[in-house]
Amino acid sequence: MSSKTQRGRFGLCLLVLLACIACSPNQAAKSSATTAGDSELNLVLDIVKAAEGDVERYEKAGGKATSPDNPARKWGDILWRYYELRRGSAAAGKAAENALGALSYTGQSDVALAKMDSFRPDDPAWKQIVLTLLDAAEQKKEYAAFIRKVNSVQQQTKDKETRATLLNAIGRAYRDQGDLGHARKALQALIREAPESDYAKRAKADLYEMDSLNVGQNAPQFVTTAMHGQRISLADLHGKVVLLRFWATW
């Protein structure tokens, strides 16, 4: 894609943003992000699709992710500006998520993390952005500020789903650092907060893995039936050399 065409795309998106400024904020607040008729969300998804296309072509032409001329930088700026104009909507959350992702992709994880303070504790975007911010923290290997901020938000927000999402991210951050004690506390809090959620199911699996499947721990006991009907138990194999072959079919 030529630079002239790219400038045309960017200019069009900026015109759309100007149109958003002219729209009534109350009108945006009434829009439903869960319906196909959410024109704002569809607009953001179209912008993201256009950005992905430009970045794909850039990469195929030999462009580097961290290069200053990476189109992801300009698209990220557009999406961030959209978020700032339309805070509170699902479309704004999606825009923020992709804007932060663009920063991490282009080697600006520190900038992405610095933007955490741009989000109010009651901003519904937290559910969409927290894992993107965690990815940035993982890239920088700097978890302290992330954990401190996200923990503060989860203590202030009143939305249970948001708290569960944030506790999941906190647990993952602690686990990535090898701090299994704090990871366990976060995951247990998640289970208490939203026991029937998918996050709780994953948290239970993570807790089992931490408690029973770490290197150096005894393997959990099991009894099963082999393909030919033979009964096999781990206890029967004690003291013997065992070869495990993992395979799967789809």
N, C-alpha and C positions, 0 to 999 in steps of 0.2 A: 504494500500500500504506500502511495506517495505521501510525502509530508504535507502536500496541499490537501489531499483527501483527509488525512488525519486532522488537520486544522479545521476542516469543514465539519467533521464529526464533533470535535470538541466545542466548536462554536454553536452547533445545534443544541448540544446538551446545556450549554450556558444559557441559551435563549429559553430553554425549558425551565431552568432554575429561576430565571427572571419571572416567568409566568407563574411559578409556584409562589414567589414573593407576593404577587398581586392577588393570589387566591386568599380567601378568608381562612384564618387559622382554625376557626370553629368548624368550618366545613371539613377540613382535613381530620379533625378530631372525631368526626362522626363516621368516617369511612371505616369499613370493616376489612381487616387484613386477611380474613379467612374466606373470602368469597372471590370468585373469578372476576367479579366486577370491580375489584379494587384497582382503579386506574393508576394510582400512585405506585402501588407495589409492582404492577406490570411495567410501569415506566422504569423503575429501578432495575428490574430483571432484564429489561431490554438494554439498559446501559451496561449492566454486568456482562451480558452476552456480547455486546459490541466490543467491550474491553478485552474479553477473553479471546475474541477473534484477532484483534490487533496484536495482542501479546503473543499469540501462537505464530502469527506471521513474522513477528519480530524475532522470535526464537529460531524459527526455521531459516531465517536470513543470517543467522549467526550472532544475533544480539545477546548480550550478557544480562543476567538478571539485575546485577548491581550497577549497570551502566546508567549515567545520568540521562541518556536519551531513551531509556526504556519507556514505552507508552503507558505502562502500568502506573507510573508516577502521576501523569496528568489525569488519567482516569480516576485514580485514587483521590486526587484533589477535588475532582468534580463530585464524586460520591460523598466525600467528607462535607463539602459545602452543602450538598443536599441534606445530609443529616442535620447540620446546624440550622437549616431553614425549617425543617419539618420534625423536630424532636417530638417524641411521644408516639409516633405511628409505627406500625410494623414495617412500612416502607423505609422509614428513617433508620430503623434498626438494621434492616438488610443492607442499606447503604453504608452504615457505619461498620458493619461486619466486614464488608468487602474492601472498604477504604483501609481499615487496619490490616487486613490480609495483604493488600497491595504494599503497604509499608514494610511488612515483614519479608515479603517476597523480594523486594528491591534492596534488602540489606539495611532497612531502617527500623529494626525491632525496637531500638531505644526510643525512637520517636513515637511508635505505636504505644509503648508502655507509658510514655509521658502523657498521652491523651486520656489515660484512665480518669484523671481528675475532671475531664470535660463532661463526665456522665454523672448525673444526680443519682442518689440512692434509689429514688422511686422511678427511674427511667426504665421502661420495659425492655429497652435495648440490651440490658445486661444479660438476658437469657440468650441473646444471639451473639454477643461479642465476647463472652468470658472465655470460651475455648480458643478463640483467635488470639486473645491476649495471653492465654497460657502458652500457646505456641511461640509467641514472641519471647516470653520469659524463658522458655526452654532453649531457644536459640541463643539468648544472652547468658544463660545459666545464672540468671539473677531473679530469684524467686521471692525474696523478702518483701519488696515493695508490692508485688502482685498479691501475695498472701495477705499482707496487712490491709490493702485496699479492699480486696474482695471480701475478706472477713468482716470488715466494717460495714460494707454494703449489705451483706446477708443479715447482719444484726439489726439493721435499720428498716429493711424492706418488709412490707406486710404480706407480700404475695408468696404463698407456700411453694408454688412451682419455681419461682425465681430463687428462693432460698435453697431448694433442693439442687437446682442447677449449679448454684455457686458453691455449695458444700461439696458437690462432686468434683468441681474444679480444684478446690482447696485440697481435697484428699489426694487428687492426682499430683498436685504440685509437691506436697509433702512426700509422696511416694517416690516421685522422680528424684528427690534429693536423698532418698534412703532413710528418711525420718518416718519409720513405720508407726511409731507411737502416736504422733500427731495425725498421721494419715488415718489410722484406725479410729481415732476420736471423731474426725470429720465425717468418715463414712458411717459410723454409728449414729451420729447426729442426723445425717441424711435419712437413714432408715427410720428413725423416730419421726422425722418431719414429714416424710411422704412414703409410708410403708408399702403402698400399692403401686408406686411409680416404677417405670423402667429403670430409672436411676437407682432405686433401692435394690432392684434385682441384681443390677451390675455391682452395686456396693457389696451385697452379700457374697457374690462370687469373688470379688477382690479380697474381702476379708478372709474367706476360706483359703484363697491362694496364699495370702500373707502368713496365715497361721499354720498351714499344712504343706505347702508346696515350695517353700524356699530351699535354696541350696543348703545342704547339710542337715536338713530335717529328715526324719524317717518318713518313708512313703506311706500314705494312708492305706489301711487295710481294705481289701476288696475280695469278693467271691463272685465269679462269673462262670458262664458256660461257653466253651469254645465252639467253633463252627461245627465240629464233628460230635458235639454232645458231651465232651469231656469237661468235668468240673475243675476249675482252676481257682486257687486262692493264693494270695500273697504269702500267707503263713507257710504253705506247703513248699514255697520256693526259697525259704530262708536258708542262707548259707550256700546257695547255688548261684552260678553265673547265669544271668538272664539277659537275653537279647530282645529289645523292644523294637519293633518296626512299625512306624506310624504311616498310615496311608488313608486315603479317602477316595470316594467316588462321587460324581455329580451327575 
